[in-house]
Amino acid sequence: MKPGIALHLTLVIVCTAAPGQAAEPRQDAQVRAIIEGGPLALVILGGAHDLTDNVRKLAGRAGEYVRGTTRWGRRFGVEGAE
């Protein structure tokens, strides 16, 4: 067996808040769950979701949030797609 790197991956699928639900506490809870899940997480969000501020607030310099947009999102003008 070849030596390798053990990878712990947390997969989180985030849902949109119910109408009238405050976004900030929900997003903070999502980021806490991600942080507690391990050192690396793959989070699938809709184009309008942006957890940048929540990651900075809760993980500080230890967290990195990389956001990408599919061609589909840009093509159809999904909110938040750049």
Secondary structure, DSSP 8 states (H G I E B T S, - for coil): --------EEEEE-----TT--HHHHHHHHHHHHHHH-SEEEEE--TT---HHHHHHHHGGG--------HHHHHTT-TT--
